[in-house]
Amino acid sequence: MKLSREEIARFIATLGIAMLISSGIRYLIQGEFLTFSKVLLIAGGVALVAALAIGYKGLIAYFSKRSAKQGSNTLVLSLAVLAILVIANVIAYRHPKRWDLTTEKLNSLSDQSTQIVRGLNQDVAVVRFDKTPNPNFDELMDNYKHASSHIQYRTVDPNKNPEVAADYGAANIGDVVIAVGDHKQKIDGATAGEQEVTGAIIKATSGKVKTVCFLTGHGEKSITEAGPTGFNGAADGLQKENYLTKTINLITGDGIPPDCSVLVDAGPTQSFFPQEATTIGKFLDAGGDAFFMLDAQTDPKLDDLMTPWNIAVGNNVVVDASGMGRLFGGGPIIPVVADFGNSPITKGFSGSVAFFPLARTVSIANPSQPTPTDVELLKTSARSFTIPKLEKGQKELKFDEKTDKLGPLSLGVSAEKKAEAHTARLVVIGNSQYAQNSLITQQRNGDLFYNSVNWLAQDENMMSIRPKSSTSRSVTLTETQTALLKWIDMIFIPGIVLISGIYIWWKRR
């Protein structure tokens, strides 16, 4: 049987296309362009060229037909669309982009985690030891890997690889180990979220653990109390950010220990002795960093300590008549702040709020004084004002232009100045309740507290917006509303459908 030139060309072209397709399939499966795939690609190309050379007369005659021209146009358009899709997919693969459409951005990392991970200059190995996958944790780690190429994540079966588990110190199924060189941090993968993972990364990459000392002896809030007014939530949050926390007493102890990186006084209700204030003053003069949260209607007697820092602590109570306090279950004695100062502490707070139940003013005493460098961090609305004090059971809060001051009012100041060892820093806020257990997770309250400590400890790389929690969007219905919905669902809607069907049947019969 003798074959024509066109039939031979068609056979060679079919063989060439098959080799090209085989080369592409091998590349997609293997993930790399191996030698045999290259041979198939070259051979397929040569076969197509040969087919064109042998059967070019038949091709010219074929494409001269009208049907062939229309088919060619369709083929060209199809190839063009295919080329556009291929190019778009290549660009998307090399430059991936994600969009998180949830209100709280729950499917992406917080600003703080992103900032910390992108600042890594060494590889961080995250190893989860388990036999079964954990979709939630795997998805979280995808976000970390997307933020930085330094994050390396894998899951290891400890039963099949006991030597790997022993090397990382994993003792239980579900353990997650974050390792940077010889430094390892272990967390429970079953309950670990973004805050735990970021905290472990900070600990594994940090060269030094700093200590935050909480003052006691003046009725301060306790960092071991788990009740609504306690401060153990704030202490736990600091520990997750790689800080040690402890309490000190300036009267019964030996002063301020040398390992205290930041001194915190959270809501004293009693006055300081003069020698205590002197001790704190010397600590600051030597380059120490301190954080005071002073509630309204208390007199800690620290004015002499604040004066060299150009800070004035008001003997008053701030009233917010804007009505925003009702949004948080309170009234006018809960000032709401939406105006934040230009400081690293409050960077990124724009568009959000913080609130301070029963606060006092803390402001710059002399704004024209050039040093030390002071920043008013928190400003209330123009509809706020001060009153001298709040009487028990007092309901009517009126502004007296003779004794009171109109808003906007400052509730907090940060300051820094040159000291013996390095630049000393001080933060004073006219409220401590904003950081207690019941409120620290609300709005920007927690970020304000933690960022203040970060700034005082000169850990600027950790200052940002922290992980979010989802907002409950459940709807609670009354018995009447529930009964109405059942009536609509079981009677009204089926009735409408039935009546419509009968009407249509009647019209068409």
C-alpha positions in Angstrom: 0.0 0.0 0.0 1.5 3.3 -1.1 1.0 6.4 1.1 0.6 9.9 -0.4 2.8 12.8 0.7 -0.2 14.3 2.6 -0.8 11.0 4.5 2.9 10.7 5.5 2.9 14.4 6.6 -0.3 13.8 8.6 1.2 10.8 10.3 4.5 12.6 11.2 2.6 15.6 12.5 0.4 13.4 14.7 3.5 11.7 16.1 5.1 15.2 16.7 2.0 16.5 18.6 1.9 13.3 20.7 5.5 13.8 21.7 5.0 17.5 22.6 2.0 16.5 24.7 3.9 13.7 26.4 6.7 16.2 27.2 4.3 18.6 28.8 2.6 15.9 30.9 5.9 14.6 32.2 6.9 18.2 33.2 3.6 18.7 35.1 3.9 15.4 37.0 7.6 15.6 37.8 7.7 19.3 38.5 11.0 19.8 36.6 12.2 19.6 33.0 14.3 16.3 32.9 16.4 15.1 30.0 13.8 12.7 28.5 11.2 15.4 28.5 13.6 17.7 26.7 14.2 14.9 24.1 10.5 14.5 23.5 10.1 18.3 23.1 12.9 18.6 20.6 11.8 15.4 18.7 8.2 16.6 18.5 9.3 20.0 17.2 11.4 18.4 14.5 8.6 16.1 13.5 6.2 19.0 13.1 8.7 20.9 10.9 9.3 17.8 8.8 5.5 17.3 8.4 5.2 20.9 7.2 8.1 20.4 4.7 6.7 17.2 3.3 3.0 18.1 3.0 3.2 21.9 2.5 1.3 21.6 -0.9 -1.5 19.8 0.6 -1.7 22.3 3.5 -1.8 25.2 1.0 -4.6 23.5 -0.9 -6.5 22.7 2.3 -6.2 26.2 3.8 -7.4 27.7 0.5 -10.9 26.3 1.2 -13.5 28.6 2.9 -14.2 26.1 5.6 -10.5 25.7 6.3 -10.1 29.5 6.7 -13.0 29.6 9.2 -11.5 26.7 11.1 -8.1 28.4 11.1 -9.6 31.6 12.5 -11.3 29.5 15.3 -8.0 27.7 16.0 -6.0 30.9 16.1 -8.5 32.5 18.5 -8.5 29.4 20.7 -4.7 29.3 20.8 -4.7 33.0 21.7 -7.2 32.5 24.6 -5.1 29.5 25.7 -1.9 31.6 25.6 -3.5 34.4 27.7 -4.7 31.8 30.3 -1.2 30.3 30.5 0.5 33.7 30.8 -2.0 34.7 33.5 -1.5 31.5 35.5 2.3 31.9 35.3 2.1 35.5 36.5 -0.3 34.5 39.3 2.0 31.6 40.3 5.1 33.8 40.4 3.4 36.8 42.1 0.6 35.3 44.2 -1.9 37.7 45.8 -4.5 37.0 48.4 -7.6 38.9 49.4 -9.1 38.5 52.9 -12.7 39.6 52.8 -13.6 39.0 56.4 -14.4 42.0 58.6 -11.7 41.2 61.1 -9.2 39.9 58.5 -9.3 36.5 60.3 -7.9 34.6 57.3 -4.6 36.6 57.2 -1.9 37.4 59.7 -2.1 40.4 62.0 0.1 43.4 61.4 2.3 42.4 64.3 2.9 38.8 63.0 3.5 40.0 59.5 6.0 42.7 60.7 7.9 40.2 62.8 8.0 37.4 60.2 9.0 39.7 57.3 11.8 41.0 59.5 13.4 37.6 59.8 17.0 37.3 58.6 17.4 33.5 59.3 15.4 30.4 58.5 12.8 29.3 61.1 11.7 25.6 61.0 8.2 24.9 62.2 7.7 21.1 62.7 4.3 19.6 63.7 4.6 16.0 65.1 1.4 14.1 64.3 0.0 11.2 62.3 -3.0 13.1 60.9 -3.3 16.5 59.2 -4.6 19.6 61.0 -6.3 21.7 58.3 -6.6 24.8 60.6 -3.0 24.8 61.6 -1.8 24.0 58.1 -3.8 26.9 56.7 -2.3 29.2 59.4 1.2 28.1 58.5 0.4 28.8 54.8 -0.1 32.4 55.8 3.3 32.5 57.6 5.0 31.0 54.5 3.2 33.5 52.3 4.6 36.3 54.5 8.2 35.1 54.5 10.4 32.6 52.6 12.3 32.1 55.9 9.4 30.1 57.4 9.8 26.4 56.7 6.9 24.1 57.8 6.4 20.4 57.7 4.5 17.6 59.4 6.4 14.6 60.8 4.9 11.3 62.0 6.8 10.6 65.3 6.1 6.9 65.1 7.8 6.6 61.7 10.5 9.1 62.5 11.3 8.8 66.3 14.8 10.1 65.8 13.4 13.4 64.4 11.0 13.8 67.3 13.9 13.1 69.8 16.1 15.6 68.0 13.4 18.3 68.3 12.4 17.3 71.8 8.8 16.5 70.9 7.3 14.2 73.6 3.6 14.2 72.7 1.4 13.7 69.6 0.4 17.2 68.4 3.5 19.0 69.6 4.7 21.8 67.4 8.4 22.9 67.7 9.7 26.2 66.3 13.5 25.9 65.9 16.1 28.5 64.9 19.5 26.9 65.0 20.0 25.4 68.5 17.1 27.5 70.0 13.8 25.6 70.2 10.3 26.5 71.4 7.6 23.9 71.9 3.8 24.7 71.8 0.7 22.5 71.7 -0.4 22.3 68.1 -4.0 21.2 69.1 -4.7 24.6 70.7 -2.0 26.8 69.2 -3.1 29.9 67.2 -1.4 32.8 65.6 -0.4 34.5 68.9 1.2 31.3 70.2 3.1 30.7 67.0 4.4 34.3 66.7 5.3 34.3 70.4 7.3 31.1 69.9 9.1 32.6 66.9 10.0 35.7 68.9 11.4 33.5 71.7 13.3 31.3 69.3 14.9 34.2 67.5 15.5 36.5 70.5 19.0 36.6 72.0 17.8 38.0 75.4 14.6 37.8 77.5 13.7 41.1 79.1 11.9 41.4 82.5 8.9 43.6 83.2 8.5 44.4 86.9 5.1 45.2 88.3 5.1 47.4 91.4 3.1 46.3 94.5 2.4 47.7 97.9 0.0 50.5 96.9 -3.2 48.6 96.0 -2.1 48.0 92.4 -3.9 45.5 90.2 -2.6 42.0 90.6 -0.9 40.1 87.8 -2.0 36.8 89.3 -5.7 37.7 89.6 -7.9 36.0 87.0 -11.1 38.0 87.8 -12.5 40.8 85.7 -10.4 43.5 87.5 -7.2 41.4 87.5 -4.1 41.9 85.4 -3.1 38.3 84.7 -4.3 38.6 81.1 -1.9 41.5 80.6 0.9 39.5 82.2 0.1 36.4 80.1 0.2 38.5 76.9 3.6 39.9 77.8 4.9 36.3 78.4 3.7 35.3 75.0 5.8 38.2 73.6 8.9 36.8 75.3 8.9 38.9 78.4 9.4 37.6 82.0 7.1 39.2 84.5 7.5 39.5 88.2 6.3 41.7 91.1 8.5 43.9 93.3 7.9 46.0 96.5 10.1 49.0 97.0 9.6 49.1 100.8 10.1 45.4 101.7 12.5 44.6 98.9 15.9 45.8 97.9 14.8 48.6 95.5 14.5 48.1 91.7 16.4 45.0 90.6 19.0 45.5 87.8 17.3 43.0 85.5 14.1 45.2 85.3 13.9 46.4 81.7 10.5 48.1 82.3 8.9 49.1 85.6 5.0 49.1 85.6 2.7 50.6 88.1 -0.9 49.5 87.4 -3.6 51.5 89.2 -2.2 52.4 92.7 -4.9 53.3 95.1 -2.5 54.5 97.9 0.2 57.1 98.0 3.9 56.4 97.4 6.3 57.1 100.2 8.8 59.9 99.3 11.7 57.5 99.4 9.9 55.2 96.9 9.4 58.2 94.5 13.1 59.0 94.9 14.1 55.5 94.0 12.0 55.5 90.9 13.4 58.9 89.9 17.0 57.6 90.2 16.0 54.6 88.2 14.7 56.9 85.4 17.8 59.2 85.6 20.0 56.2 85.1 18.3 55.3 81.9 15.4 53.2 83.2 12.0 52.9 81.6 8.7 53.1 83.5 4.9 52.9 82.8 2.4 54.5 85.1 -1.4 53.9 84.9 -3.0 56.2 87.4 -6.7 56.0 88.0 -9.0 59.0 88.7 -9.8 59.9 92.3 -6.5 58.6 93.6 -3.5 60.5 94.8 -0.3 58.5 94.3 1.8 61.7 95.2 4.0 61.4 92.1 3.9 65.0 91.0 7.5 65.6 91.8 8.4 62.6 89.7 6.4 63.8 86.7 7.6 67.4 86.7 11.1 66.8 85.3 9.3 65.0 82.4 7.0 67.9 81.6 3.9 65.8 82.5 0.9 67.0 84.4 -1.5 64.5 86.0 -4.9 66.1 86.5 -6.8 65.8 89.8 -10.1 65.3 88.0 -12.5 62.9 86.3 -13.1 63.0 82.5 -16.7 63.0 81.3 -17.5 62.2 77.7 -20.9 63.7 76.6 -20.6 62.4 73.0 -22.6 59.3 73.8 -20.0 56.9 72.4 -19.5 55.2 75.8 -23.0 53.7 75.4 -21.6 51.6 72.6 -19.5 49.7 75.2 -22.2 49.3 77.8 -21.3 52.4 79.7 -22.1 56.0 80.0 -20.4 59.4 80.0 -17.8 58.3 82.6 -16.2 56.0 79.9 -14.3 58.4 77.6 -13.8 56.9 74.1 -10.7 57.9 72.3 -10.5 57.9 68.5 -7.8 60.5 68.1 -4.3 59.1 68.7 -1.0 60.9 68.8 1.8 60.6 66.4 3.8 57.9 68.2 5.1 54.4 67.4 2.9 53.3 70.3 -0.3 54.2 68.5 0.8 53.7 64.9 -1.9 52.0 62.9 -4.7 52.9 65.4 -6.4 55.3 63.1 -9.9 54.3 62.4 -10.3 52.4 65.6 -11.0 53.3 69.3 -9.9 52.7 72.8 -11.9 53.4 75.9 -11.1 54.2 79.5 -13.6 53.8 82.4 -13.3 56.5 85.0 -10.2 58.3 83.6 -8.2 61.4 84.6 -6.3 63.8 82.4 -2.6 63.3 81.7 -1.1 66.0 79.5 2.0 67.9 78.6 2.5 70.5 81.4 4.3 73.0 79.2 3.8 72.4 75.4 6.4 75.0 74.5 9.2 73.3 76.4 11.5 71.6 73.8 12.8 68.8 76.0 12.1 66.2 77.0 10.3 64.9 73.9 6.6 64.4 74.9 3.7 63.1 72.8 0.1 63.2 73.9 -1.1 59.7 72.9 -4.8 59.8 73.6 -7.3 62.6 72.9 -11.0 62.6 73.8 -13.8 64.2 71.7 -14.6 67.9 71.7 -17.7 67.0 73.7 -15.8 65.9 76.7 -15.0 67.9 79.9 -13.6 67.4 83.3 -15.3 67.5 86.7 -13.4 67.7 90.1 -14.7 64.3 91.3 -17.5 61.8 91.0 -19.7 61.4 94.0 -21.2 58.0 94.8 -24.6 57.7 93.1 -24.1 61.0 91.2 -26.2 61.0 88.1 -26.1 64.6 86.9 -22.8 65.6 85.4 -22.5 69.3 84.5 -19.7 71.4 83.1 -18.6 74.4 85.3 -16.6 76.8 83.3 -15.0 78.1 86.5 -13.4 74.8 87.6 -13.6 72.5 84.6 -11.9 72.2 81.3 -13.5 71.4 77.9 -12.2 68.8 75.5 -10.5 67.5 73.5 -8.6 66.3 76.6 -5.4 64.3 76.8 -5.5 61.0 78.7 -1.9 59.8 78.2 1.6 61.0 77.4 4.8 59.3 76.3 8.2 61.0 77.0 11.9 60.4 76.5 15.1 62.1 77.4 18.8 61.5 77.5 20.0 59.7 80.6 23.3 58.2 81.9 23.2 54.9 80.1 20.8 55.4 77.2 17.6 57.3 76.4 15.2 56.9 79.2 11.4 56.5 78.5 8.3 57.1 80.4 4.6 56.5 79.6 1.8 57.8 81.8 -1.9 57.0 81.2 -4.7 58.3 83.4 -6.4 55.0 83.7 -5.6 51.3 84.5 -9.0 49.7 84.0 -8.6 49.7 80.2 -6.0 46.9 80.5 -7.7 44.8 83.1 -8.9 41.3 82.2 -12.4 42.3 81.3 -11.3 45.0 78.8 -7.8 44.3 77.5 -9.2 42.3 74.5 -11.6 45.1 73.5 -10.8 47.4 70.5 -7.3 48.9 70.8 -7.0 48.6 74.6 -4.6 45.6 74.5 -2.5 47.0 71.7 -2.1 50.2 73.6 -0.8 48.4 76.7 1.5 46.0 74.9 2.9 48.6 72.5 3.6 50.9 75.4 5.7 48.1 77.0 7.4 47.3 73.7 8.3 50.9 73.2 9.7 51.3 76.8 11.7 48.0 76.3 12.9 49.5 73.0 11.5 46.5 71.1 10.0 48.6 68.3 9.9 45.5 65.9 7.1 44.1 68.0 4.9 47.1 68.1 1.9 46.7 65.9 -1.7 45.4 65.8 -2.1 42.0 67.3 -4.1 38.9 66.3 -7.8 39.3 66.1 -10.7 37.3 67.4 -13.9 36.7 65.5 -17.0 38.8 66.2 -20.1 36.9 67.2 -22.7 37.6 64.5 -25.5 35.4 65.9 -29.0 36.7 66.0 -31.2 36.2 69.1 -34.9 36.1 68.3 -37.8 36.6 70.7 -40.6 34.0 71.0 -42.9 36.2 68.8 -40.2 36.6 66.1 -39.5 32.9 66.1 -43.2 32.0 65.8 -43.6 34.6 63.0 -40.7 33.0 61.0 -42.2 29.5 61.5 -45.6 30.8 60.2 -43.9 32.3 57.2 -41.8 29.2 56.5 -44.5 26.6 57.0 -47.7 28.3 55.8 -47.2 31.6 54.0 -44.4 30.6 51.4 -46.0 27.1 50.6 -49.4 28.8 50.3 -48.0 31.4 47.8 -46.5 28.6 45.7 -49.7 26.5 45.8 -51.9 29.5 44.8 -49.6 30.4 42.0 -49.6 26.9 40.7 -53.4 26.8 40.8 -53.7 30.1 39.0 -51.3 29.1 36.2 -53.2 25.8 35.7 -56.5 27.6 35.6 -55.2 30.1 32.9 -53.8 27.2 30.7 -56.6 24.7 31.0 
